[in-house]
Amino acid sequence: MKNKESGPMDQPQKFLIHALIFITVFWLMYGLVFGFMHAPNNDMYPRIDSDDLILYYRLDTDMKAQDIAVLKKNNTVYIGRVVAVGGDTVDITDNGQLVINGHPAYENNIFYETQRYEGFVDYPVTLEPDTYFILVDQRKSGEDSRYYGPVKKSEILGTVITIMRRTNL
């Protein structure tokens, strides 16, 4: 038997097949499993700055307290910190204290009082199963559950894995 020798089209065909496989794997990984986005604003300052690049894991939508979530509410994408989960009762006192299940929340990474946004949410709020109360770290002016109410599990896009700083590069 004769060995078949490589023709001139074998190398380009192999390259195209490898490129197609690479593109497919890349699309699956970063289109279905992971997501990228730019931080839209400074609502999570000082942890996340505006325009920082955020990598999040799309398959994790079961959140727990202190997770940083990427969510879509009213056709807008937000980033925020989970402070309460389904079954919890959330209240915000007149002096800016966040209260979860009747106990003041200890948040060592928050530097501002948590004020109520009047006219949006009636407190105290008891969360339904598979809902979350999400607050931004910049509690003075950020849009979060004080503004748009509790977040359903179906509105969670994923959990933030890492942040890549883009400022001053």
LOKOL-794631 format. One record per atom (N, C-alpha, C): residue number from 1; atom name; chain; x, y, z. Coordinates in steps of 0.05 Angstrom, whole numbers. Atoms other than C-alpha are relative to their C-alpha. Example, Ala and Ser with C-alpha at 12.3 -4.5 7.8 and 13.67 -1.06 7.14 Angstrom:
BEGIN
 resi name chain     px     py     pz
    1    N     A     18    -24      0
    1   CA     A    246    -90    156
    1    C     A     18     24      0
    2    N     A    -16    -24     -1
    2   CA     A    273    -21    143
    2    C     A    -15     22     14
# end
This chain:
BEGIN
 resi name chain     px     py     pz
    1    N     A     16    -24      0
    1   CA     A      0      0      0
    1    C     A     17     25      0
    2    N     A    -14    -26      1
    2   CA     A     21     70    -14
    2    C     A    -10     18     22
    3    N     A      8    -20    -20
    3   CA     A     21    122     40
    3    C     A    -10     25    -15
    4    N     A     11    -24     12
    4   CA     A    -21    181     22
    4    C     A     17     24     10
    5    N     A    -16    -23     -7
    5   CA     A     22    243     21
    5    C     A    -18     24      4
    6    N     A     15    -24     -5
    6   CA     A     -2    309     48
    6    C     A     -1     18    -24
    7    N     A      4    -18     22
    7   CA     A    -31    354     -5
    7    C     A      2     29     10
    8    N     A     -4    -28     -7
    8   CA     A    -26    430     -6
    8    C     A    -24     11     17
    9    N     A     24    -10    -15
    9   CA     A    -97    438     25
    9    C     A     -2    -11     28
   10    N     A      3     13    -26
   10   CA     A    -85    394     86
   10    C     A      6     20     23
   11    N     A     -8    -19    -21
   11   CA     A    -50    448    128
   11    C     A    -21     22      4
   12    N     A     21    -20     -4
   12   CA     A   -102    503    115
   12    C     A    -26    -12     11
   13    N     A     24     13    -10
   13   CA     A   -158    453    128
   13    C     A      3     -6     30
   14    N     A     -6      5    -29
   14   CA     A   -126    433    195
   14    C     A     -2     25     16
   15    N     A      1    -26    -14
   15   CA     A   -118    505    214
   15    C     A    -29      9      3
   16    N     A     28     -9     -1
   16   CA     A   -191    521    198
   16    C     A    -15    -17     20
   17    N     A     14     17    -19
   17   CA     A   -215    461    238
   17    C     A      8      7     28
   18    N     A     -9     -8    -27
   18   CA     A   -172    480    298
   18    C     A    -11     27      8
   19    N     A     11    -26     -6
   19   CA     A   -195    552    293
   19    C     A    -29     -2      6
   20    N     A     29      4     -5
   20   CA     A   -268    530    290
   20    C     A     -4    -12     28
   21    N     A      2     12    -26
   21   CA     A   -258    486    351
   21    C     A      6     20     22
   22    N     A     -7    -20    -20
   22   CA     A   -224    542    389
   22    C     A    -22     21      3
   23    N     A     22    -19     -1
   23   CA     A   -279    592    372
   23    C     A    -24    -11     14
   24    N     A     23     13    -12
   24   CA     A   -333    543    392
   24    C     A      5     -3     30
   25    N     A     -6      3    -28
   25   CA     A   -299    528    459
   25    C     A      0     27     14
   26    N     A      0    -27    -11
   26   CA     A   -287    602    471
   26    C     A    -28     11      3
   27    N     A     28     -9     -1
   27   CA     A   -360    618    455
   27    C     A    -15    -14     23
   28    N     A     14     15    -21
   28   CA     A   -385    563    502
   28    C     A      9     10     27
   29    N     A    -11     -8    -26
   29   CA     A   -339    584    559
   29    C     A     -8     29      7
   30    N     A      5    -29     -7
   30   CA     A   -349    660    554
   30    C     A    -27     10    -10
   31    N     A     27     -8      8
   31   CA     A   -419    661    525
   31    C     A    -21    -13     17
   32    N     A     19     14    -16
   32   CA     A   -453    609    568
   32    C     A      8     -4     29
   33    N     A    -10      6    -27
   33   CA     A   -409    595    628
   33    C     A      9     26     15
   34    N     A    -11    -25    -12
   34   CA     A   -373    662    641
   34    C     A    -11     23    -16
   35    N     A      7    -25     13
   35   CA     A   -391    733    625
   35    C     A     19     22      7
   36    N     A    -17    -23     -4
   36   CA     A   -352    797    618
   36    C     A    -18     25     -2
   37    N     A     14    -26      3
   37   CA     A   -377    868    629
   37    C     A     18     21     13
   38    N     A    -13    -23    -13
   38   CA     A   -352    937    648
   38    C     A    -19      9     22
   39    N     A     16    -11    -21
   39   CA     A   -375    965    714
   39    C     A    -13     26    -11
   40    N     A     14    -22     12
   40   CA     A   -428   1015    692
   40    C     A      3     27     15
   41    N     A     -2    -25    -16
   41   CA     A   -416   1065    749
   41    C     A     16     -6     25
   42    N     A    -15      3    -25
   42   CA     A   -385   1075    817
   42    C     A    -17     -9     24
   43    N     A     18      9    -21
   43   CA     A   -442   1044    857
   43    C     A     14    -19     20
   44    N     A    -13     19    -18
   44   CA     A   -395    991    886
   44    C     A     27     10      9
   45    N     A    -25    -12     -9
   45   CA     A   -337   1039    901
   45    C     A      2     -3     30
   46    N     A    -27      1     11
   46   CA     A   -285   1028    931
   46    C     A      8    -27    -11
   47    N     A     -8     27     10
   47   CA     A   -286    954    913
   47    C     A      1     -2    -30
   48    N     A      1      0     30
   48   CA     A   -306    964    840
   48    C     A     -4     28     -9
   49    N     A      1    -27     12
   49   CA     A   -293   1028    801
   49    C     A    -14     -1    -27
   50    N     A     13     -3     26
   50   CA     A   -330   1052    740
   50    C     A     20     -9    -22
   51    N     A    -16     11     22
   51   CA     A   -303   1017    677
   51    C     A     19    -22      7
   52    N     A    -16     24     -6
   52   CA     A   -268    961    715
   52    C     A    -12    -23    -16
   53    N     A      9     24     14
   53   CA     A   -273    896    676
   53    C     A     -7    -21     20
   54    N     A     10     19    -20
   54   CA     A   -315    845    713
   54    C     A     -4    -27    -14
   55    N     A      5     27     10
   55   CA     A   -313    770    701
   55    C     A    -19    -13     20
   56    N     A     19     13    -17
   56   CA     A   -374    733    728
   56    C     A     -7    -27    -10
   57    N     A      7     28      6
   57   CA     A   -397    661    731
   57    C     A    -30     -2     -3
   58    N     A     29      0      7
   58   CA     A   -465    653    697
   58    C     A    -15    -24     13
   59    N     A     14     24     -9
   59   CA     A   -481    583    725
   59    C     A     -7      1     30
   60    N     A      5     -2    -29
   60   CA     A   -482    605    798
   60    C     A    -21     22      5
   61    N     A     21    -20     -6
   61   CA     A   -549    639    813
   61    C     A    -12     -5     28
   62    N     A      8      4    -28
   62   CA     A   -558    611    884
   62    C     A     18     17     17
   63    N     A    -16    -20    -13
   63   CA     A   -533    671    922
   63    C     A     -2     -4     31
   64    N     A      0     -1    -29
   64   CA     A   -514    678    995
   64    C     A      9     28      8
   65    N     A     -7    -27    -10
   65   CA     A   -502    740   1038
   65    C     A     29      6     -6
   66    N     A    -26    -11      6
   66   CA     A   -441    781   1017
   66    C     A     10     -7    -28
   67    N     A     -7      4     28
   67   CA     A   -438    752    946
   67    C     A     -5     25    -16
   68    N     A      4    -23     18
   68   CA     A   -431    805    892
   68    C     A    -13    -11    -25
   69    N     A     16     11     22
   69   CA     A   -483    793    839
   69    C     A     -1     20    -23
   70    N     A      7    -15     24
   70   CA     A   -493    816    768
   70    C     A    -29     -7     -6
   71    N     A     29      4      4
   71   CA     A   -567    825    755
   71    C     A    -11     18    -21
   72    N     A     14    -16     20
   72   CA     A   -615    851    703
   72    C     A    -27      6     11
   73    N     A     26     -8    -10
   73   CA     A   -674    890    728
   73    C     A    -10     23    -17
   74    N     A     12    -21     17
   74   CA     A   -720    932    684
   74    C     A     18      7    -24
   75    N     A    -17     -3     23
   75   CA     A   -674    921    624
   75    C     A     26     15      5
   76    N     A    -26    -13     -7
   76   CA     A   -614    951    661
   76    C     A     16    -20     16
   77    N     A    -18     18    -15
   77   CA     A   -554    912    686
   77    C     A     12     15     23
   78    N     A    -10    -12    -25
   78   CA     A   -533    926    758
   78    C     A     20    -20     12
   79    N     A    -18     16    -17
   79   CA     A   -479    901    805
   79    C     A     -6      8     29
   80    N     A      5     -6    -28
   80   CA     A   -492    895    879
   80    C     A      7    -23     18
   81    N     A     -7     19    -21
   81   CA     A   -479    859    944
   81    C     A    -25    -12     12
   82    N     A     23     13    -12
   82   CA     A   -529    808    970
   82    C     A      2      4     30
   83    N     A      0     -4    -29
   83   CA     A   -549    828   1041
   83    C     A    -21    -18     14
   84    N     A     20     18    -12
   84   CA     A   -609    782   1051
   84    C     A    -11    -19    -22
   85    N     A     10     20     19
   85   CA     A   -638    719   1019
   85    C     A    -29     -8      8
   86    N     A     28      9     -5
   86   CA     A   -707    686   1015
   86    C     A     -5     -8     28
   87    N     A      7      6    -28
   87   CA     A   -741    682   1083
   87    C     A      9     21     19
   88    N     A    -10    -21    -18
   88   CA     A   -702    740   1113
   88    C     A    -19     24      0
   89    N     A     15    -25     -2
   89   CA     A   -735    804   1136
   89    C     A     20     23      2
   90    N     A    -18    -22      2
   90   CA     A   -700    869   1118
   90    C     A    -14     25      9
   91    N     A     10    -26     -8
   91   CA     A   -710    936   1151
   91    C     A     23     20      0
   92    N     A    -20    -21     -1
   92   CA     A   -674   1002   1148
   92    C     A    -11     21     20
   93    N     A     10    -18    -21
   93   CA     A   -680   1046   1210
   93    C     A      2     29     -9
   94    N     A     -1    -29      6
   94   CA     A   -690   1121   1210
   94    C     A     28     12      2
   95    N     A    -28    -10     -3
   95   CA     A   -617   1130   1231
   95    C     A     20    -13    -19
   96    N     A    -17     11     21
   96   CA     A   -590   1091   1171
   96    C     A     13    -27      7
   97    N     A    -10     26     -7
   97   CA     A   -579   1023   1203
   97    C     A    -15    -22    -15
   98    N     A     11     23     14
   98   CA     A   -590    960   1161
   98    C     A     -6    -21     21
   99    N     A      8     20    -20
   99   CA     A   -628    908   1202
   99    C     A    -10    -24    -15
  100    N     A      8     26     12
  100   CA     A   -634    835   1180
  100    C     A    -11    -18     21
  101    N     A     13     19    -19
  101   CA     A   -682    789   1217
  101    C     A      1     11     29
  102    N     A      1    -13    -26
  102   CA     A   -686    839   1275
  102    C     A     26      7     13
  103    N     A    -26     -5    -10
  103   CA     A   -611    845   1284
  103    C     A     15     19    -18
  104    N     A    -16    -18     17
  104   CA     A   -566    902   1261
  104    C     A     21    -15    -16
  105    N     A    -20     13     17
  105   CA     A   -523    880   1203
  105    C     A     27     11      5
  106    N     A    -28     -9     -3
  106   CA     A   -448    883   1214
  106    C     A     12     -2    -28
  107    N     A    -13     -2     27
  107   CA     A   -416    906   1149
  107    C     A     26     15      2
  108    N     A    -26    -13     -4
  108   CA     A   -342    919   1157
  108    C     A     11     12    -26
  109    N     A    -10    -11     25
  109   CA     A   -335    938   1083
  109    C     A    -17     23    -10
  110    N     A     17    -21      8
  110   CA     A   -388    992   1081
  110    C     A      6     25     17
  111    N     A     -9    -23    -14
  111   CA     A   -369   1063   1099
  111    C     A    -21     22      2
  112    N     A     21    -20      0
  112   CA     A   -436   1099   1092
  112    C     A    -25    -12     13
  113    N     A     26      9    -12
  113   CA     A   -503   1096   1128
  113    C     A    -18    -10    -23
  114    N     A     19     11     19
  114   CA     A   -557   1057   1092
  114    C     A    -27     15      4
  115    N     A     24    -16     -2
  115   CA     A   -613   1107   1081
  115    C     A    -22    -12    -17
  116    N     A     23      9     15
  116   CA     A   -683   1090   1058
  116    C     A     -4     19    -24
  117    N     A      9    -16     22
  117   CA     A   -706   1114    990
  117    C     A    -30      1      2
  118    N     A     29     -3     -5
  118   CA     A   -775   1141   1005
  118    C     A    -16     -3    -26
  119    N     A     19      2     22
  119   CA     A   -832   1122    960
  119    C     A      5    -24    -18
  120    N     A     -6     23     17
  120   CA     A   -802   1058    931
  120    C     A     -7    -27     13
  121    N     A      4     25    -13
  121   CA     A   -802   1001    981
  121    C     A    -11      5     28
  122    N     A     12     -2    -27
  122   CA     A   -845    992   1044
  122    C     A     15    -19     19
  123    N     A    -15     16    -20
  123   CA     A   -804    968   1104
  123    C     A    -17     -7     24
  124    N     A    -19     21      7
  124   CA     A   -797    918   1134
  124    C     A     -9    -17    -23
  125    N     A      5     17     23
  125   CA     A   -792    872   1074
  125    C     A      7    -29      7
  126    N     A     -6     28     -4
  126   CA     A   -798    797   1082
  126    C     A      3    -13    -28
  127    N     A     -6     10     26
  127   CA     A   -766    762   1023
  127    C     A    -13    -27     -5
  128    N     A     12     25      9
  128   CA     A   -802    707    985
  128    C     A     23    -19     -6
  129    N     A    -21     18      9
  129   CA     A   -764    643    969
  129    C     A     11      7    -27
  130    N     A    -13     -6     26
  130   CA     A   -714    652    912
  130    C     A      0     29     -7
  131    N     A     -3    -29      5
  131   CA     A   -710    727    921
  131    C     A     23     10     18
  132    N     A    -23    -11    -14
  132   CA     A   -653    771    945
  132    C     A     -4     30      4
  133    N     A     -1    -29     -4
  133   CA     A   -644    840    975
  133    C     A     29      8     -5
  134    N     A    -27     -7      9
  134   CA     A   -584    871    941
  134    C     A      5     30      3
  135    N     A     -7    -28     -4
  135   CA     A   -550    936    961
  135    C     A     28      5    -12
  136    N     A    -26     -8     10
  136   CA     A   -492    973    930
  136    C     A     17      9     24
  137    N     A    -18     -8    -22
  137   CA     A   -431    991    972
  137    C     A     -1     31      4
  138    N     A      3    -30     -1
  138   CA     A   -440   1066    956
  138    C     A    -28      6      8
  139    N     A     28     -1    -10
  139   CA     A   -502   1072   1000
  139    C     A    -13     27     -2
  140    N     A     12    -27      2
  140   CA     A   -511   1147    990
  140    C     A    -18      4    -24
  141    N     A     15     -7     24
  141   CA     A   -537   1146    919
  141    C     A     -4    -22    -20
  142    N     A      1     22     20
  142   CA     A   -533   1078    885
  142    C     A    -28    -11     -3
  143    N     A     26     14      6
  143   CA     A   -592   1042    852
  143    C     A      3    -29      8
  144    N     A     -1     28    -10
  144   CA     A   -606    977    888
  144    C     A    -29     -8      9
  145    N     A     27      9     -8
  145   CA     A   -664    940    922
  145    C     A    -16     20     15
  146    N     A     15    -22    -13
  146   CA     A   -682   1003    960
  146    C     A    -16     15    -22
  147    N     A     12    -15     23
  147   CA     A   -701   1031    891
  147    C     A    -18    -19    -16
  148    N     A     16     17     17
  148   CA     A   -725    971    850
  148    C     A    -12    -25     14
  149    N     A     12     22    -16
  149   CA     A   -745    922    906
  149    C     A     16    -25     -1
  150    N     A    -14     26      0
  150   CA     A   -725    850    917
  150    C     A      5    -10    -28
  151    N     A     -8     11     26
  151   CA     A   -690    813    861
  151    C     A     -6    -30     -1
  152    N     A      6     28      4
  152   CA     A   -716    747    835
  152    C     A     25    -16     -9
  153    N     A    -23     17      9
  153   CA     A   -668    689    823
  153    C     A      2      1    -30
  154    N     A     -1     -1     29
  154   CA     A   -687    692    749
  154    C     A     12     25    -11
  155    N     A    -12    -25      9
  155   CA     A   -660    763    746
  155    C     A     30      1      5
  156    N     A    -28      2     -5
  156   CA     A   -591    742    770
  156    C     A     15    -11    -24
  157    N     A    -15      9     23
  157   CA     A   -541    737    713
  157    C     A     24    -16      9
  158    N     A    -23     16    -10
  158   CA     A   -484    709    756
  158    C     A     13     13     24
  159    N     A    -16     -8    -23
  159   CA     A   -434    717    812
  159    C     A     27     11     -9
  160    N     A    -26    -12      8
  160   CA     A   -373    763    805
  160    C     A     22    -18     11
  161    N     A    -23     16     -7
  161   CA     A   -309    722    804
  161    C     A     24     17      5
  162    N     A    -23    -18     -3
  162   CA     A   -257    775    794
  162    C     A     -4     26    -14
  163    N     A      2    -27     11
  163   CA     A   -247    847    777
  163    C     A     28      8    -10
  164    N     A    -25     -9     11
  164   CA     A   -193    874    731
  164    C     A     -1     31     -2
  165    N     A     -1    -29      0
  165   CA     A   -176    947    744
  165    C     A      7     11    -27
  166    N     A     -6    -13     26
  166   CA     A   -178    991    682
  166    C     A      8     29      4
  167    N     A     -7    -28     -4
  167   CA     A   -165   1058    714
  167    C     A     30      4      1
  168    N     A    -28     -8     -1
  168   CA     A    -98   1092    706
  168    C     A     19    -20    -14
  169    N     A    -18     18     15
  169   CA     A    -71   1041    656
  169    C     A     15     14    -22
# end
